[in-house]
Amino acid sequence: MPKRLFISHSWSYGERYNSMTSLLNNRPYFEWTNYSVPESKAFSGLSSAGLAEQLRNQIRPVQCVIIIGGMWTNYSDWIQFEMEFAKNVGKPILGVRPRSAKVMPQAVVNAADLVVNWNTESIVSGIRQIS
């Protein structure tokens, strides 16, 4: 049965989201369903309340929320919102340290059930371990 995943991301940093989806799509013996919305399908014209509700609807059915750590995470109210909502509804959070990153945002470390390095086996193993 495919894992239902939400990958938190900022559309301003879409290359990391795209790299993550590609990594998961190309991993043999790992099936997943993507509940996040890529930049190409970005919500437009929504109020903050409307966007918050869309994010809740994406997170509710998943088995794991993936947070790609990066210093922008400290400045993104929406990523903070996603982490808080995931915790509130009991969804496990996998923090992923970006390639060559020396520092992981403390907010992600605090929220994550597990933090792994950016490589296919660590990420897939982490997903399986916490979801």
C-alpha positions in Angstrom: 0.0 0.0 0.0 1.5 3.4 -1.0 2.5 5.8 1.8 0.5 9.0 1.9 3.0 11.8 2.2 2.9 15.6 2.5 6.1 17.4 1.6 6.2 20.8 3.1 7.8 23.3 0.8 8.0 26.9 -0.2 7.2 27.6 -3.8 10.1 30.0 -3.8 12.4 26.9 -3.2 10.7 24.6 -5.6 13.9 22.9 -6.7 14.2 21.1 -3.4 10.6 19.9 -3.5 11.2 18.7 -7.1 14.4 16.9 -6.0 12.5 15.2 -3.1 9.6 14.0 -5.3 12.1 12.7 -7.9 14.1 10.9 -5.3 11.0 9.2 -3.9 9.6 8.4 -7.4 12.8 6.8 -8.5 13.3 4.6 -5.3 12.5 0.9 -6.2 10.1 -0.9 -3.9 8.7 2.3 -2.5 5.2 3.5 -3.4 3.8 6.8 -2.3 1.0 9.2 -2.9 1.8 12.9 -3.0 -0.6 15.1 -1.0 1.3 18.3 -1.5 0.7 20.8 -4.2 3.6 21.7 -6.6 4.2 25.3 -7.7 2.6 24.5 -11.1 -0.7 23.9 -9.3 -0.3 26.7 -6.8 -3.4 28.0 -5.2 -4.2 31.5 -6.3 -6.5 34.1 -5.0 -7.0 32.4 -1.7 -7.2 34.4 1.5 -4.9 33.3 4.4 -7.8 31.5 6.0 -8.5 29.7 2.7 -4.9 28.7 2.2 -4.8 27.4 5.8 -7.8 25.3 5.2 -6.3 23.9 2.0 -3.2 22.9 3.9 -5.2 21.3 6.6 -7.0 19.2 4.0 -3.7 18.1 2.5 -2.2 17.1 5.8 -5.2 15.3 7.5 -5.1 12.1 5.3 -1.3 11.6 5.3 0.8 9.1 7.2 3.9 11.4 7.3 4.8 15.0 6.9 8.2 15.7 5.4 9.9 19.0 6.3 13.0 19.8 4.2 15.2 21.8 6.5 16.6 25.0 5.3 17.1 28.4 6.9 14.1 29.7 5.1 12.0 27.5 7.3 12.7 29.9 10.2 11.1 32.7 8.2 8.1 30.9 6.7 4.9 31.3 8.6 3.3 28.6 6.4 5.9 26.0 7.1 5.6 26.7 10.8 1.8 26.4 10.4 2.2 23.0 8.7 4.4 21.7 11.4 2.1 22.9 14.2 -1.0 21.5 12.5 0.7 18.1 11.8 1.6 17.9 15.5 -1.9 18.9 16.6 -3.5 16.1 14.5 -0.9 13.5 15.4 1.0 13.2 12.1 4.6 12.2 12.4 7.2 14.6 11.0 10.3 13.6 9.2 12.9 16.4 9.1 15.3 16.1 6.2 18.7 17.9 6.4 19.5 19.4 2.9 22.6 18.2 1.1 25.8 19.8 2.5 23.8 21.7 5.2 25.8 22.2 8.4 22.9 23.5 10.4 19.3 22.3 10.7 16.7 24.9 11.8 15.9 24.4 15.4 12.1 24.7 14.7 12.4 21.6 12.5 14.5 19.7 15.0 12.0 20.5 17.8 9.0 19.4 15.7 10.4 16.4 14.0 9.9 12.8 15.2 13.1 11.9 13.3 15.7 13.9 11.4 17.7 12.3 8.5 20.3 13.3 6.0 19.4 13.9 2.4 19.9 10.5 0.8 17.3 8.1 -0.6 17.8 5.3 1.9 17.8 7.5 5.0 14.6 9.2 3.8 12.7 6.1 2.9 13.9 4.3 6.0 12.8 7.3 8.1 9.4 7.4 6.5 8.9 3.7 7.1 10.1 4.0 10.7 7.8 6.7 11.9 4.6 6.2 9.8 
